[in-house]
């Protein structure tokens, strides 16, 4: 008997306060918000373990599960610090409301050289809105001098992190090493159309080389475990808000102000419209409140509070509450497939001309 | 002792975890190093969330030696 279990055979088994249960249709996850980890178990097993105030002994006596398997499971969960044994069932919980000062948390800008004279005004407005993170997308080659000039606009701004997406060029790594590392706000560069998939760390910058082509904003909205984030912040945001669009604003290639560059709805152009006026538009902010509990199929998924979302590419394009098209997970069977190969996705793939 | 009514957790959950691990290993280099990147971001208190999910991990053709 594990020395961690044996003294507590008659105590109630409870998860740590920072470990949250999320139930899906077939599976559940125990989400460790403190360590940004999760473990996945069948729904019935999770209910038996954690919803009936069982002690270790009462679980064994219930004969629901084989003793050896229970022992192994507990050893694993204790080892991961997911649970503990308590004399009573009264544990305080934390407030799941997300409180942050930013009017806008992040912004995507699709760079267009023809709009360059309007960008300083946009960045001043983002600063006023306390925007924290920004993603700059360059779908075609950009001169280093133009890039540096553009990045200098963020000096003295509220922007803390700049994520850059640009096409491969033979001198890209030298440019990053010699010029971008000087700009402390630049924390990640994705280099697409590369000759390899690779990641290198150049001072503060994670440089991701991907073979994938990123020609326009149709290359977004992918749902994949690599994007899962079970941090406290992400969990509390995703319970209440849309995990992609909440407090996001975007400027597309044509200068149109949108929730996301991939969405068709726009709320004016940066040439004539102020960003803070857009935030007053309830049609703009309405998408912020579509959390996963409102989305069909997603609401039955155990990953719904740690997952990303996409309202631009939908499994049913005319239904804003349908599942993201680019998700291959079936929560009713608990299996992943390549979404592009699913028959039910074909109509939507054709609709969006993907 | 009864036969347990659902398959042992080990058969199910570990397999499921393996599936996730396998999904991560699909993007072996990018996936694993991405985590290093995340650690960096977190340790610095930087990126609060994913800004756009533009990398198609499903289609990455990763060579183990890269």
Interface residues (C-beta under 8 A of the other chain):
Chain A: X27 X36 X39 X40 X41 X42 X44 X45 X63 X64 X65 X66 X67 X69 X72 X73 X105 X106 X108 X132 X133 X134 X135 X137 X160 X161 X163 X165 X187 X188 X190 X196 X197 X198 X199 X201 X204 X206 X208 X210 X211 X212 X214 X219 X220 X221 X222 X223 X224 X225 X226 X227 X229 X231 X233 X234 X237 X243 X244 X248 X260 X308 X310 X328 X334 X335 X336 X338 X339 X340
Chain B: X1 X2 X4 X5 X6 X7 X8 X9 X10 X12 X13 X16 X17 X19 X20 X23 X24 X27 X29 X30 X31 X33 X34 X36 X37 X38 X40 X41 X42 X46 X47 X48 X49 X50 X51 X52 X53 X54 X55 X56 X57 X58 X59 X60 X61 X62 X63 X66
